[in-house]
Amino acid sequence: MRMAVPLLLSCLLGTSVLAGCSGVPDFIAERQAIAKAEFSFDRVELQHMDIPVITPNAKADLRVILKVKNPNAVTARLDRLDYEVFMEGHSVGTGAMTEDFSVEPGGTKELSLPVAVPYANLPQPALQALLARRAQFRLKGISHVSTPLGRIDYPFEVEHTATF
């Protein structure tokens, strides 16, 4: 009887610990699903454009809109995204999306990424494209997901010629 009580307590404790971990596989699956997500360039929107002569540190504020398609049977979840935007082959800005982002199974969702393009030191081809409001864009990104086993990074790259 004395042996039965500790054994019973151990079994109950083990069961409760395992029950508490039941969400871990879902947590990991949702974050690994982003690896199979399909990122595509949708459009570029001009938010604001400073006048160079009037405004010190003049810049153009753009918003790059990506479509993220989740072909998985589980929600795809992204914890962070770091990105660099290229215009006419020249790097024009970087950014980070730090809010939680998720796409339901079989769904598609827009991901909006702001980028400020300073006019100072902007290469001539990129400046001309900016003024013409039509450019070849490339976005290089690294999606970061956190798991109990550590952070996993998934790089991706998308290109698009856009009028904005």
Backbone as CSV, one residue per row, in Angstrom:
resi,resn,N_x,N_y,N_z,CA_x,CA_y,CA_z,C_x,C_y,C_z
1,MET,0.824,-1.194,0.000,0.000,0.000,0.000,0.863,1.251,0.000
2,ARG,1.963,1.229,0.818,2.859,2.387,0.849,3.474,2.636,-0.525
3,MET,3.799,1.611,-1.258,4.377,1.738,-2.592,3.351,2.279,-3.581
4,ALA,2.107,1.934,-3.393,1.056,2.304,-4.336,0.794,3.807,-4.346
5,VAL,0.875,4.476,-3.198,0.598,5.916,-3.134,1.638,6.710,-3.923
6,PRO,2.968,6.513,-3.696,3.942,7.259,-4.504,3.833,6.936,-5.996
7,LEU,3.558,5.679,-6.304,3.423,5.291,-7.704,2.216,5.987,-8.335
8,LEU,1.110,6.031,-7.602,-0.095,6.702,-8.085,0.158,8.197,-8.268
9,LEU,0.836,8.821,-7.309,1.164,10.246,-7.418,2.084,10.513,-8.608
10,SER,3.054,9.649,-8.824,3.965,9.803,-9.963,3.212,9.706,-11.285
11,CYS,2.297,8.757,-11.363,1.502,8.601,-12.588,0.624,9.824,-12.840
12,LEU,-0.012,10.331,-11.780,-0.857,11.517,-11.930,-0.040,12.734,-12.344
13,LEU,1.127,12.908,-11.739,2.002,14.031,-12.077,2.483,13.919,-13.523
14,GLY,2.901,12.730,-13.924,3.370,12.514,-15.292,2.286,12.786,-16.315
15,THR,1.068,12.358,-16.017,-0.060,12.589,-16.919,-0.360,14.073,-17.060
16,SER,-0.319,14.806,-15.945,-0.606,16.244,-16.015,0.485,16.997,-16.763
17,VAL,1.734,16.579,-16.607,2.829,17.227,-17.344,2.660,16.984,-18.841
18,LEU,2.366,15.745,-19.199,2.175,15.432,-20.618,0.965,16.156,-21.192
19,ALA,-0.078,16.290,-20.421,-1.265,17.020,-20.883,-0.931,18.480,-21.120
20,GLY,-0.071,19.052,-20.302,0.344,20.445,-20.465,1.193,20.653,-21.697
21,CYS,1.825,19.621,-22.182,2.684,19.718,-23.367,1.927,19.412,-24.653
22,SER,0.643,19.123,-24.551,-0.105,18.716,-25.735,-0.143,19.794,-26.808
23,GLY,-0.005,21.058,-26.437,-0.020,22.135,-27.415,1.302,22.340,-28.124
24,VAL,2.369,21.730,-27.628,3.700,21.932,-28.212,3.765,21.471,-29.664
25,PRO,3.253,20.266,-30.017,3.308,19.881,-31.433,2.572,20.861,-32.345
26,ASP,1.419,21.386,-31.907,0.688,22.367,-32.713,1.500,23.646,-32.871
27,PHE,2.113,24.106,-31.791,2.940,25.312,-31.795,4.056,25.169,-32.824
28,ILE,4.733,24.027,-32.794,5.845,23.782,-33.726,5.322,23.647,-35.155
29,ALA,4.226,22.908,-35.347,3.675,22.703,-36.695,3.273,24.017,-37.341
30,GLU,2.663,24.921,-36.570,2.247,26.216,-37.113,3.449,27.030,-37.567
31,ARG,4.529,26.953,-36.846,5.699,27.737,-37.199,6.500,27.091,-38.331
32,GLN,6.496,25.775,-38.402,7.180,25.105,-39.506,6.387,25.241,-40.806
33,ALA,5.094,25.455,-40.707,4.250,25.590,-41.898,4.646,26.798,-42.733
34,ILE,5.240,27.814,-42.117,5.642,29.012,-42.864,6.719,28.670,-43.898
35,ALA,7.467,27.578,-43.675,8.501,27.165,-44.631,7.887,26.779,-45.970
36,LYS,6.663,26.263,-45.954,5.998,25.853,-47.192,5.071,26.932,-47.735
37,ALA,4.940,28.025,-47.002,4.095,29.126,-47.475,4.700,29.720,-48.738
38,GLU,3.837,30.200,-49.613,4.282,30.766,-50.890,4.158,32.286,-50.824
39,PHE,5.302,32.970,-50.898,5.340,34.430,-50.891,5.359,34.907,-52.335
40,SER,4.505,35.871,-52.667,4.524,36.455,-54.009,4.357,37.969,-53.894
41,PHE,4.950,38.673,-54.843,4.904,40.133,-54.878,3.559,40.535,-55.467
42,ASP,2.795,41.329,-54.768,1.492,41.750,-55.281,1.561,43.144,-55.896
43,ARG,2.006,44.134,-55.089,2.046,45.507,-55.599,2.893,46.386,-54.680
44,VAL,3.133,47.605,-55.169,3.824,48.637,-54.390,2.908,49.850,-54.360
45,GLU,2.758,50.437,-53.187,1.932,51.636,-53.039,2.813,52.789,-52.577
46,LEU,2.646,53.947,-53.223,3.346,55.156,-52.807,2.519,55.800,-51.701
47,GLN,3.093,55.912,-50.515,2.391,56.504,-49.375,2.619,58.011,-49.303
48,HIS,3.867,58.421,-49.564,4.226,59.837,-49.455,5.546,60.050,-50.193
49,MET,5.662,61.214,-50.830,6.890,61.539,-51.548,7.267,62.975,-51.219
50,ASP,8.413,63.154,-50.552,8.892,64.496,-50.217,9.395,65.210,-51.463
51,ILE,9.383,66.535,-51.414,9.974,67.346,-52.481,11.418,67.612,-52.064
52,PRO,12.388,67.132,-52.849,13.791,67.195,-52.434,14.314,68.587,-52.079
53,VAL,13.958,69.617,-52.816,14.499,70.956,-52.576,13.940,71.553,-51.283
54,ILE,12.707,71.230,-50.962,12.025,71.820,-49.811,12.270,71.040,-48.520
55,THR,12.281,69.733,-48.613,12.342,68.885,-47.419,13.759,68.394,-47.151
56,PRO,14.300,68.693,-45.952,15.606,68.112,-45.612,15.447,66.602,-45.405
57,ASN,16.468,65.862,-45.767,16.428,64.394,-45.664,15.213,63.816,-46.402
58,ALA,14.989,64.325,-47.602,13.823,63.924,-48.397,13.836,62.423,-48.674
59,LYS,12.625,61.868,-48.717,12.481,60.436,-48.962,11.106,60.149,-49.557
60,ALA,10.978,58.949,-50.057,9.680,58.449,-50.512,9.301,57.296,-49.595
61,ASP,8.076,57.315,-49.112,7.574,56.225,-48.275,6.731,55.302,-49.137
62,LEU,7.204,54.072,-49.266,6.511,53.064,-50.062,5.977,51.969,-49.147
63,ARG,5.019,51.242,-49.659,4.497,50.076,-48.949,4.507,48.924,-49.951
64,VAL,5.289,47.894,-49.653,5.358,46.705,-50.494,4.329,45.713,-49.961
65,ILE,3.451,45.270,-50.847,2.399,44.335,-50.456,2.726,42.962,-51.042
66,LEU,2.898,41.990,-50.159,3.119,40.609,-50.567,1.842,39.814,-50.328
67,LYS,1.668,38.769,-51.100,0.597,37.796,-50.847,1.286,36.564,-50.258
68,VAL,0.726,36.053,-49.180,1.268,34.855,-48.550,0.190,33.779,-48.611
69,LYS,0.485,32.710,-49.346,-0.461,31.602,-49.506,0.003,30.438,-48.638
70,ASN,-0.927,29.877,-47.892,-0.611,28.752,-47.012,-1.235,27.473,-47.573
71,PRO,-0.432,26.594,-48.201,-0.974,25.353,-48.747,-1.091,24.239,-47.696
72,ASN,-0.718,24.534,-46.465,-0.675,23.536,-45.398,-2.054,23.251,-44.805
73,ALA,-2.137,22.158,-44.053,-3.366,21.778,-43.355,-3.449,22.418,-41.971
74,VAL,-2.399,23.134,-41.580,-2.385,23.845,-40.291,-2.112,25.320,-40.550
75,THR,-2.458,26.155,-39.601,-2.185,27.588,-39.692,-0.679,27.807,-39.802
76,ALA,-0.264,28.688,-40.708,1.149,29.064,-40.833,1.348,30.340,-40.022
77,ARG,2.302,30.308,-39.107,2.511,31.435,-38.199,3.944,31.943,-38.324
78,LEU,4.053,33.265,-38.371,5.337,33.945,-38.520,5.517,34.881,-37.333
79,ASP,6.678,34.801,-36.686,6.942,35.641,-35.518,7.634,36.951,-35.883
80,ARG,8.469,36.922,-36.922,9.227,38.110,-37.322,9.665,37.940,-38.772
81,LEU,9.802,39.067,-39.457,10.289,39.055,-40.832,11.241,40.227,-41.011
82,ASP,12.465,39.954,-41.412,13.432,40.999,-41.760,13.530,41.023,-43.279
83,TYR,13.603,42.231,-43.849,13.608,42.308,-45.306,14.475,43.465,-45.806
84,GLU,14.899,43.308,-47.066,15.642,44.346,-47.780,14.979,44.510,-49.140
85,VAL,14.754,45.767,-49.529,14.080,46.066,-50.793,15.099,46.625,-51.783
86,PHE,15.051,46.108,-53.004,15.917,46.557,-54.091,15.041,47.167,-55.178
87,MET,15.545,48.249,-55.763,14.840,48.916,-56.853,15.833,49.069,-57.997
88,GLU,15.481,48.550,-59.155,16.382,48.587,-60.313,17.753,48.007,-59.947
89,GLY,17.751,46.970,-59.112,18.981,46.280,-58.732,19.768,46.909,-57.600
90,HIS,19.298,48.014,-57.049,20.019,48.719,-55.979,19.237,48.645,-54.666
91,SER,19.938,48.363,-53.583,19.293,48.327,-52.273,18.816,49.731,-51.914
92,VAL,17.526,49.851,-51.565,16.965,51.172,-51.258,16.397,51.263,-49.846
93,GLY,16.315,50.157,-49.143,15.791,50.222,-47.784,15.639,48.853,-47.153
94,THR,15.563,48.871,-45.836,15.374,47.646,-45.068,14.259,47.862,-44.052
95,GLY,13.791,46.778,-43.497,12.759,46.883,-42.474,12.566,45.567,-41.753
96,ALA,11.705,45.605,-40.756,11.372,44.408,-39.987,9.900,44.446,-39.610
97,MET,9.237,43.325,-39.767,7.869,43.163,-39.312,7.955,42.314,-38.050
98,THR,7.537,42.887,-36.931,7.702,42.193,-35.656,6.386,41.745,-35.032
99,GLU,5.273,42.023,-35.689,3.977,41.597,-35.164,3.695,40.155,-35.580
100,ASP,2.897,39.474,-34.785,2.496,38.112,-35.102,1.683,38.130,-36.401
101,PHE,1.998,37.230,-37.316,1.306,37.146,-38.599,0.954,35.687,-38.835
102,SER,-0.290,35.417,-39.214,-0.680,34.031,-39.471,-1.615,33.964,-40.677
103,VAL,-1.572,32.813,-41.342,-2.440,32.545,-42.490,-3.129,31.207,-42.228
104,GLU,-4.442,31.213,-42.323,-5.233,30.004,-42.067,-4.920,28.928,-43.115
105,PRO,-5.179,27.658,-42.795,-4.933,26.569,-43.749,-5.658,26.809,-45.075
106,GLY,-4.932,26.682,-46.173,-5.505,26.865,-47.501,-5.809,28.306,-47.860
107,GLY,-5.476,29.242,-46.992,-5.810,30.646,-47.214,-4.675,31.467,-47.793
108,THR,-5.007,32.689,-48.175,-4.045,33.666,-48.673,-4.297,34.969,-47.932
109,LYS,-3.225,35.643,-47.559,-3.351,36.882,-46.797,-2.293,37.875,-47.269
110,GLU,-2.658,39.170,-47.245,-1.700,40.215,-47.613,-0.791,40.539,-46.435
111,LEU,0.461,40.788,-46.765,1.454,41.216,-45.786,2.002,42.551,-46.270
112,SER,1.789,43.597,-45.498,2.168,44.957,-45.875,3.478,45.335,-45.190
113,LEU,4.479,45.712,-45.996,5.808,46.027,-45.471,6.209,47.447,-45.871
114,PRO,6.358,48.344,-44.907,6.759,49.716,-45.226,8.257,49.806,-45.514
115,VAL,8.609,50.719,-46.417,10.029,50.986,-46.680,10.182,52.470,-47.011
116,ALA,11.121,53.110,-46.339,11.446,54.511,-46.612,12.648,54.529,-47.547
117,VAL,12.510,55.233,-48.663,13.583,55.313,-49.661,14.150,56.727,-49.631
118,PRO,15.309,56.923,-48.980,15.908,58.260,-48.935,16.493,58.628,-50.299
119,TYR,16.312,59.881,-50.699,16.844,60.329,-51.990,18.365,60.464,-51.964
120,ALA,18.918,60.813,-50.813,20.370,61.012,-50.706,21.092,59.713,-51.062
121,ASN,22.071,59.824,-51.922,22.901,58.692,-52.357,22.127,57.605,-53.102
122,LEU,20.940,57.919,-53.575,20.163,56.947,-54.343,20.767,56.856,-55.746
123,PRO,21.137,55.657,-56.210,21.716,55.524,-57.547,20.761,56.064,-58.616
124,GLN,21.322,56.615,-59.670,20.549,57.260,-60.731,19.439,56.371,-61.303
125,PRO,19.709,55.085,-61.613,18.615,54.257,-62.156,17.432,54.130,-61.184
126,ALA,17.716,54.015,-59.902,16.645,53.901,-58.906,15.900,55.224,-58.764
127,LEU,16.625,56.345,-58.805,15.994,57.665,-58.704,15.083,57.918,-59.905
128,GLN,15.571,57.593,-61.100,14.754,57.765,-62.306,13.495,56.900,-62.248
129,ALA,13.643,55.672,-61.775,12.485,54.779,-61.651,11.499,55.311,-60.615
130,LEU,12.012,55.864,-59.538,11.150,56.428,-58.494,10.352,57.607,-59.037
131,LEU,11.028,58.482,-59.783,10.352,59.643,-60.360,9.340,59.231,-61.436
132,ALA,9.659,58.171,-62.173,8.744,57.662,-63.203,7.605,56.839,-62.580
133,ARG,7.779,56.480,-61.328,6.814,55.676,-60.573,6.560,54.312,-61.217
134,ARG,7.633,53.745,-61.743,7.613,52.383,-62.292,9.013,51.817,-62.126
135,ALA,9.100,50.636,-61.505,10.422,50.072,-61.231,10.372,48.553,-61.123
136,GLN,11.542,47.969,-61.326,11.732,46.544,-61.067,12.106,46.426,-59.590
137,PHE,11.290,45.738,-58.818,11.527,45.561,-57.387,11.935,44.123,-57.097
138,ARG,12.768,43.989,-56.092,13.119,42.670,-55.555,13.110,42.805,-54.044
139,LEU,12.543,41.851,-53.375,12.528,41.845,-51.918,13.160,40.546,-51.447
140,LYS,14.204,40.685,-50.635,14.847,39.531,-50.010,14.422,39.536,-48.554
141,GLY,13.864,38.433,-48.107,13.388,38.374,-46.733,13.852,37.131,-46.013
142,ILE,13.830,37.224,-44.698,14.080,36.067,-43.844,12.944,36.026,-42.834
143,SER,12.133,34.977,-42.917,11.064,34.813,-41.937,11.630,34.027,-40.764
144,HIS,11.346,34.521,-39.579,11.854,33.911,-38.351,10.686,33.327,-37.575
145,VAL,10.862,32.098,-37.122,9.858,31.481,-36.264,10.540,30.979,-34.998
146,SER,9.866,31.170,-33.888,10.389,30.720,-32.599,9.750,29.388,-32.246
147,THR,10.564,28.451,-31.809,10.067,27.151,-31.362,10.695,26.853,-30.005
148,PRO,10.173,25.867,-29.295,10.805,25.491,-28.031,12.247,25.027,-28.225
149,LEU,12.585,24.636,-29.446,13.938,24.175,-29.739,14.849,25.297,-30.221
150,GLY,14.336,26.512,-30.321,15.126,27.653,-30.786,14.503,28.301,-32.008
151,ARG,15.173,29.336,-32.526,14.665,30.071,-33.677,15.050,29.364,-34.972
152,ILE,14.107,29.355,-35.910,14.356,28.789,-37.237,14.139,29.905,-38.244
153,ASP,15.066,30.047,-39.197,15.000,31.086,-40.221,14.706,30.459,-41.580
154,TYR,13.797,31.094,-42.322,13.440,30.645,-43.664,13.620,31.817,-44.634
155,PRO,14.672,31.797,-45.461,14.858,32.892,-46.423,13.935,32.725,-47.637
156,PHE,13.601,33.858,-48.258,12.822,33.841,-49.495,13.163,35.103,-50.281
157,GLU,12.800,35.093,-51.550,13.055,36.240,-52.428,11.936,36.313,-53.464
158,VAL,11.437,37.533,-53.706,10.385,37.743,-54.706,10.742,38.961,-55.552
159,GLU,10.310,38.950,-56.821,10.563,40.068,-57.743,9.271,40.458,-58.440
160,HIS,9.240,41.741,-58.856,8.036,42.227,-59.535,8.334,43.591,-60.160
161,THR,7.828,43.822,-61.356,7.866,45.158,-61.934,6.548,45.816,-61.566
162,ALA,6.639,46.971,-60.920,5.429,47.607,-60.394,5.332,49.064,-60.800
163,THR,4.115,49.497,-61.025,3.789,50.908,-61.192,3.138,51.332,-59.890
164,PHE,3.575,52.459,-59.353,3.059,52.883,-58.044,2.720,54.356,-58.038
